[in-house]
Each structure stands twice: as C-alpha cells, then as structure tokens.
Amino acid sequence: MLRFLVRRSIGALVILLIISMVTFALFFAIPADPARLSCGKVCTPENLALIRHSMGLDESVPMQYWHWLTGIFVGRDLPGSLPHCDAPCFGYSFVKQEMVLDTLLDRFPTTLSLTVGSAIVFLIFGIGTGMLAAHKQGKALDKVASAASLVATSMQIYVAGPLALWALVYSTDLMKQPTYVPFTEDPLGWFTGLLVPWIVLSLIWTANYTRMTRSSMVEQLTEDYVRTARAKGMSGTSVFMRYAWRGAMGTIVTVFGIDLGVLLGGAIITETTFGLHGLGQLAIGAFIDSDLSMLIGVTLVAATLIVFFNIIVDAAYALIDPRIRLA
C-alpha cells in the first residue's frame, strides 16, 4: 500500500511540474509583452519597467521559469519598494496591488464552503436515488428517477440560478439573498447565505450521480459473483448492499474525486451567477483585467487540487479493491 501511494505521489509531482511549465509558457513566455498585459488599465512607464523587472523579463525564459518555480518553495525578493514575497510565492498582482497568495487565501473559503455544502447534498440524494432506481429497475420509480435526472442534467446553472433566485428569494422571501459569511463568525448566516447556491449547484450534479450510480449498480447486479451470492441463498438486500454496492463504488469514487477537485478549483458559473467572491469569480476577473500573476496562481491551485484528489482516489481504490495494491 505504501509503495503504491509513493509511486502515485511521485507521478503527481511530475504532472504538476509539467503543468507549471505549460502554464508559465502560456502566460509569460508566449505573450509578446506580458508586462504590459499585467500592468492594468493605468500603466505608467515606471510601473511597466518595475513589472518587467519583477517578472524577470530581462532574463532568458529558462531563468525566468527557474526563479518563478523556486520562489514557490523558498520565496523571493521583489524589486523596488515591493515587500518580500514569502513562500509559497505566486507573485505579486499589480492590478490588485497585493500578493497573489493573500488573494487566493481570502477567496478560497468561499469556494470551499460552496463545494462542501453542495457535495454533501448531491452525494446523499444522487447516490441514494440511483440506488433506489437500480433496486426498482424497470418499475415506475426507476422510470421517474431516470426521466427526472435526464431533465435536470440538461439544465444549466446560468438558467436554473436566476429562476431559483426569483422563486426562492425575490418573489417569496423564503430564503436569504446568497452571500458568504465565515462559518466561524456566524454558522447560521453561513448556512442560510449559501443555501440557494447549494440547491442549484447540487441539482445538476445530483442528476449526474443518480444516472451514474444506477448504471453502475445495474451492471454490478449482472456480474457472476453477484449471481453466485444469490445462488448461495443470500437475501436480495444483502447481495445488493454487500456485493453490488461495493463493486459500484469504484466508478463513483473516481468521478467524485475529479469533480471535487474541479469544484474546489472554482465553480466559475455558480459563483458568477450568485455574486460569490470565490476562486471562480477571481479567475474571471483576472482574465478580464489581464492579471497574469493572478491567473497563473488560480490555475496552479486548481491543478494541484485536481491532482491531489486523484491521489486520494487511488488510495480509496486500494482500500476498496485489494488487488490494486499490487499494481
């Protein structure tokens, strides 16, 4: 098990290194003048010269990448009167006039809260509904669940979001206007402020997990080991929960690990629809303002989270299926 995880971790580090190279090339090496893009709308010659020196554009591209990469681990000094950038140093945003890491840490709790809350909802309802549909395969409940999941999957957040706001907030005042309040300051305000985004975001994901769980369970119920368990006289419920469910977990864990990493990297459409200041909206703003340092910071955080959760998925696989530990 340990050897298995070590190999996966080394592979993940190599992947992150490649991602950092590609990301750096896209944002710093390929653009004709990345300093001017990062300078913002009001760009004086003095600021432009300072940004060029800060980004290391007066050096070769390999040296630029090396200084940027080492700065993530050991920090680096910024030119002029800019403060020292402590590790992990993702650079300085000349658009926002602050360290990239500080902005990421300020926005991440919003995205984390949005992700955790919606994940709990769509896992419970999605997997539960999918299991019921598989258990009642071919019956009315199965057909209703399959039809409802197909309709919900076809919906888009930028359509469902405004409809939910109109129905639950503006017209009826049943729920609070979406806003983020730190959980440590006001747990109730944190819950009520994110309830509408959780419902809308989980609506589509619940449909996806319903269909995925149902198809995985139906497939497992036709496997030889399940038929053998039934032939030995085990009850249908025991076979369903003890054998078929465990066999179907592999697919669910795989998709959930990837989805969780993507959501933590920033639910762009959801955050923009409800005006939540998370990583997704930060990425949109950085793109509009041509804030290259912020863009590369958000990109690396999102990539790291996806790779990290893939390692967790590998570990979960090893626990579910002992044969994988020997792979």
C-alpha positions as CSV (number, residue, x, y, z in Angstrom):
1,M,0.0,0.0,0.0
2,L,2.8,2.4,0.9
3,R,4.7,1.6,-2.2
4,F,1.6,2.1,-4.3
5,L,1.0,5.6,-2.8
6,V,4.6,6.6,-3.2
7,R,4.6,5.8,-6.9
8,R,1.4,7.7,-7.3
9,S,2.8,10.7,-5.4
10,I,5.9,10.8,-7.5
11,G,3.8,10.7,-10.7
12,A,1.7,13.5,-9.3
13,L,4.7,15.7,-8.7
14,V,5.9,15.1,-12.3
15,I,2.5,16.0,-13.6
16,L,2.4,19.2,-11.5
17,L,5.9,20.1,-12.8
18,I,4.7,19.7,-16.4
19,I,1.6,21.7,-15.7
20,S,3.7,24.5,-14.2
21,M,5.9,24.6,-17.3
22,V,2.9,24.7,-19.7
23,T,1.1,27.3,-17.6
24,F,4.2,29.5,-17.3
25,A,4.7,29.3,-21.1
26,L,1.1,30.2,-21.8
27,F,1.0,33.2,-19.5
28,F,4.6,34.5,-19.6
29,A,6.7,33.1,-22.4
30,I,4.3,33.1,-25.4
31,P,2.7,36.6,-25.0
32,A,4.6,39.3,-26.8
33,D,4.6,41.7,-23.8
34,P,3.3,40.0,-20.7
35,A,4.4,43.0,-18.6
36,R,2.0,45.3,-20.4
37,L,-0.8,42.8,-20.0
38,S,-0.2,42.7,-16.3
39,C,0.1,46.4,-15.9
40,G,-3.6,47.0,-15.8
41,K,-5.6,49.9,-17.3
42,V,-3.5,52.7,-15.9
43,C,0.1,51.8,-16.9
44,T,2.8,54.4,-16.4
45,P,6.3,53.8,-17.9
46,E,7.7,53.5,-14.3
47,N,5.2,50.8,-13.4
48,L,5.8,49.0,-16.7
49,A,9.6,48.9,-16.1
50,L,9.0,47.7,-12.5
51,I,6.7,44.9,-13.7
52,R,9.2,43.8,-16.3
53,H,11.9,43.6,-13.7
54,S,9.6,41.8,-11.2
55,M,8.6,39.2,-13.8
56,G,12.3,38.7,-14.8
57,L,11.6,39.6,-18.4
58,D,15.2,40.9,-18.7
59,E,16.4,37.4,-18.3
60,S,16.2,34.3,-20.5
61,V,13.0,32.3,-20.4
62,P,14.5,29.2,-18.6
63,M,15.9,31.6,-15.9
64,Q,12.5,33.3,-15.6
65,Y,10.9,29.9,-15.0
66,W,13.5,28.8,-12.6
67,H,13.2,31.9,-10.4
68,W,9.5,31.7,-10.5
69,L,9.5,28.0,-9.6
70,T,12.0,28.3,-6.8
71,G,10.0,31.3,-5.5
72,I,7.1,29.0,-4.8
73,F,9.2,26.9,-2.4
74,V,11.6,29.4,-0.8
75,G,10.1,32.8,-1.6
76,R,11.8,35.7,-3.5
77,D,12.6,39.3,-3.3
78,L,10.5,41.7,-5.4
79,P,12.1,44.8,-7.0
80,G,11.7,48.4,-5.8
81,S,9.6,49.1,-2.7
82,L,7.5,45.9,-3.1
83,P,7.5,43.7,0.0
84,H,9.3,40.4,0.2
85,C,7.2,37.5,-1.2
86,D,7.3,34.7,1.3
87,A,7.0,31.1,0.3
88,P,4.8,29.9,-1.3
89,C,5.3,32.9,-3.6
90,F,2.9,33.0,-6.5
91,G,4.0,36.5,-7.4
92,Y,2.5,40.0,-7.0
93,S,-0.7,41.3,-8.6
94,F,-0.1,44.8,-9.9
95,V,-3.8,45.0,-10.8
96,K,-5.0,44.4,-7.2
97,Q,-1.8,45.8,-5.6
98,E,-1.4,42.7,-3.3
99,M,0.3,39.3,-3.1
100,V,-1.4,36.6,-5.2
101,L,-1.3,34.2,-2.3
102,D,-3.1,36.6,0.0
103,T,-6.0,37.0,-2.5
104,L,-6.2,33.2,-3.1
105,L,-6.4,32.5,0.7
106,D,-9.1,35.2,1.0
107,R,-11.2,33.8,-1.7
108,F,-10.7,30.0,-1.1
109,P,-13.0,29.7,2.0
110,T,-16.0,30.8,-0.2
111,T,-15.2,28.2,-2.8
112,L,-14.6,25.6,-0.1
113,S,-17.9,26.3,1.6
114,L,-19.8,26.2,-1.8
115,T,-18.1,22.9,-2.7
116,V,-18.5,21.1,0.6
117,G,-22.2,22.0,1.1
118,S,-23.2,21.1,-2.5
119,A,-21.2,17.9,-2.4
120,I,-22.9,16.7,0.7
121,V,-26.3,17.4,-0.9
122,F,-25.6,15.8,-4.3
123,L,-23.9,12.7,-2.8
124,I,-26.7,11.9,-0.5
125,F,-29.6,12.5,-2.9
126,G,-27.7,11.4,-6.1
127,I,-26.4,8.1,-4.8
128,G,-29.5,7.4,-2.8
129,T,-31.8,8.0,-5.7
130,G,-29.6,6.0,-8.1
131,M,-29.6,3.0,-5.7
132,L,-33.3,3.1,-5.4
133,A,-33.7,3.3,-9.2
134,A,-31.4,0.3,-9.6
135,H,-33.2,-1.7,-6.9
136,K,-36.6,-0.9,-8.6
137,Q,-35.2,-1.5,-12.1
138,G,-37.8,-1.3,-14.7
139,K,-40.6,-0.2,-12.3
140,A,-42.3,3.2,-12.0
141,L,-39.8,4.6,-9.5
142,D,-36.9,3.8,-11.8
143,K,-38.5,5.4,-14.8
144,V,-39.4,8.6,-12.9
145,A,-35.9,8.9,-11.4
146,S,-34.3,8.3,-14.8
147,A,-36.6,10.9,-16.5
148,A,-36.1,13.5,-13.8
149,S,-32.3,13.1,-13.9
150,L,-32.3,13.5,-17.7
151,V,-34.2,16.7,-17.4
152,A,-32.0,18.1,-14.5
153,T,-28.8,17.2,-16.4
154,S,-30.0,19.2,-19.4
155,M,-30.4,22.3,-17.2
156,Q,-27.7,24.9,-17.0
157,I,-26.7,26.9,-13.8
158,Y,-27.0,30.2,-15.5
159,V,-30.7,29.4,-16.2
160,A,-31.5,27.5,-13.0
161,G,-29.7,30.1,-10.9
162,P,-31.8,33.1,-11.8
163,L,-35.0,31.0,-11.7
164,A,-34.2,29.9,-8.2
165,L,-33.4,33.4,-7.1
166,W,-36.7,34.6,-8.4
167,A,-38.7,31.8,-6.9
168,L,-37.0,31.5,-3.5
169,V,-35.6,34.9,-2.8
170,Y,-37.1,37.8,-4.8
171,S,-40.8,36.7,-5.1
172,T,-41.4,34.8,-1.9
173,D,-38.6,35.7,0.5
174,L,-38.4,32.1,1.5
175,M,-34.6,32.2,1.6
176,K,-31.9,34.7,2.1
177,Q,-30.0,36.6,-0.7
178,P,-26.9,34.5,-1.5
179,T,-23.9,35.8,0.4
180,Y,-20.8,34.3,2.1
181,V,-20.4,34.7,5.8
182,P,-17.4,33.0,7.5
183,F,-18.6,29.9,9.4
184,T,-16.5,30.8,12.4
185,E,-18.3,34.2,12.7
186,D,-21.9,33.1,12.1
187,P,-22.7,29.4,11.4
188,L,-26.4,30.1,10.8
189,G,-25.6,33.0,8.5
190,W,-23.1,30.9,6.6
191,F,-25.7,28.2,6.1
192,T,-28.6,30.4,5.0
193,G,-26.4,32.6,2.8
194,L,-25.2,29.6,0.8
195,L,-28.4,27.5,0.8
196,V,-29.7,28.7,-2.6
197,P,-26.3,28.2,-4.4
198,W,-26.1,24.7,-2.8
199,I,-29.5,23.8,-4.1
200,V,-28.9,25.0,-7.7
201,L,-25.4,23.6,-7.9
202,S,-26.4,20.2,-6.4
203,L,-29.4,19.9,-8.7
204,I,-27.3,19.2,-11.8
205,W,-24.7,17.1,-10.0
206,T,-27.4,15.1,-8.2
207,A,-28.8,14.2,-11.6
208,N,-25.4,13.1,-12.9
209,Y,-24.7,10.9,-9.8
210,T,-28.2,9.4,-10.0
211,R,-27.6,8.2,-13.5
212,M,-24.1,7.1,-12.8
213,T,-25.0,5.2,-9.6
214,R,-27.9,3.5,-11.3
215,S,-25.9,2.3,-14.3
216,S,-23.0,1.1,-12.1
217,M,-25.4,-0.8,-9.8
218,V,-27.3,-2.4,-12.7
219,E,-24.0,-3.5,-14.2
220,Q,-22.8,-5.0,-11.0
221,L,-26.0,-6.9,-10.4
222,T,-25.3,-8.9,-13.6
223,E,-21.8,-9.9,-12.5
224,D,-21.1,-13.6,-11.9
225,Y,-20.1,-13.1,-8.2
226,V,-23.4,-11.4,-7.5
227,R,-25.3,-14.3,-9.1
228,T,-23.2,-16.7,-7.1
229,A,-24.1,-15.0,-3.8
230,R,-27.7,-15.2,-4.7
231,A,-27.4,-18.9,-5.6
232,K,-25.9,-19.5,-2.1
233,G,-29.2,-18.3,-0.6
234,M,-28.3,-14.7,0.4
235,S,-31.1,-12.3,0.6
236,G,-31.6,-9.7,-2.2
237,T,-30.9,-6.8,0.2
238,S,-27.6,-8.4,1.5
239,V,-26.4,-9.0,-2.1
240,F,-27.4,-5.5,-3.1
241,M,-25.6,-3.7,-0.2
242,R,-22.7,-6.0,0.5
243,Y,-21.6,-7.0,-3.0
244,A,-23.1,-4.9,-5.8
245,W,-22.8,-1.6,-3.9
246,R,-19.1,-2.2,-3.1
247,G,-18.4,-3.1,-6.7
248,A,-20.1,0.1,-7.9
249,M,-18.2,2.3,-5.6
250,G,-15.1,2.3,-7.8
251,T,-16.8,4.4,-10.6
252,I,-18.4,6.7,-8.1
253,V,-15.2,7.4,-6.2
254,T,-13.3,8.1,-9.4
255,V,-15.8,10.6,-10.7
256,F,-16.3,12.2,-7.3
257,G,-12.5,12.7,-6.7
258,I,-12.2,14.5,-10.1
259,D,-15.4,16.5,-9.6
260,L,-14.4,17.6,-6.1
261,G,-11.0,18.9,-7.4
262,V,-12.7,20.8,-10.2
263,L,-15.2,22.4,-7.8
264,L,-12.5,23.4,-5.4
265,G,-10.6,25.0,-8.3
266,G,-13.5,27.3,-8.7
267,A,-17.2,26.9,-9.7
268,I,-17.0,29.8,-12.2
269,I,-20.5,29.9,-13.4
270,T,-22.1,29.3,-10.0
271,E,-20.0,32.0,-8.3
272,T,-20.6,34.5,-11.1
273,T,-24.4,33.8,-11.1
274,F,-24.8,34.4,-7.4
275,G,-22.1,37.0,-6.9
276,L,-20.0,34.9,-4.6
277,H,-16.3,36.1,-4.4
278,G,-14.6,32.7,-4.7
279,L,-11.8,31.4,-6.9
280,G,-14.0,31.0,-9.9
281,Q,-15.0,34.7,-9.9
282,L,-11.4,35.6,-9.2
283,A,-10.3,33.8,-12.3
284,I,-12.9,35.6,-14.4
285,G,-11.9,39.0,-13.0
286,A,-8.2,38.2,-13.6
287,F,-8.9,37.3,-17.2
288,I,-10.8,40.5,-17.8
289,D,-8.1,42.6,-16.2
290,S,-5.3,40.7,-17.8
291,D,-3.9,39.9,-14.4
292,L,-1.4,37.2,-15.4
293,S,0.1,36.6,-12.0
294,M,-3.4,36.0,-10.5
295,L,-4.4,33.8,-13.5
296,I,-1.4,31.6,-13.1
297,G,-2.0,31.4,-9.3
298,V,-5.6,30.2,-9.7
299,T,-4.6,27.8,-12.5
300,L,-1.9,26.1,-10.4
301,V,-4.2,25.9,-7.3
302,A,-6.9,24.3,-9.4
303,A,-4.4,21.8,-11.0
304,T,-2.9,21.0,-7.6
305,L,-6.3,20.2,-6.1
306,I,-7.3,18.0,-9.0
307,V,-4.0,16.0,-8.8
308,F,-4.3,15.8,-5.0
309,F,-7.8,14.4,-5.1
310,N,-6.7,11.9,-7.8
311,I,-4.2,10.6,-5.3
312,I,-6.9,10.2,-2.8
313,V,-9.0,8.4,-5.3
314,D,-6.1,6.0,-5.9
315,A,-5.8,5.4,-2.2
316,A,-9.6,4.8,-2.0
317,Y,-9.3,2.3,-4.8
318,A,-6.7,0.4,-3.0
319,L,-8.9,0.2,0.1
320,I,-12.0,-0.9,-2.0
321,D,-10.1,-3.4,-4.2
322,P,-7.1,-5.1,-2.6
323,R,-5.9,-6.3,-6.0
324,I,-4.9,-2.7,-6.9
325,R,-2.3,-2.6,-4.1
326,L,-0.2,-5.0,-6.0
327,A,-0.4,-3.0,-9.3
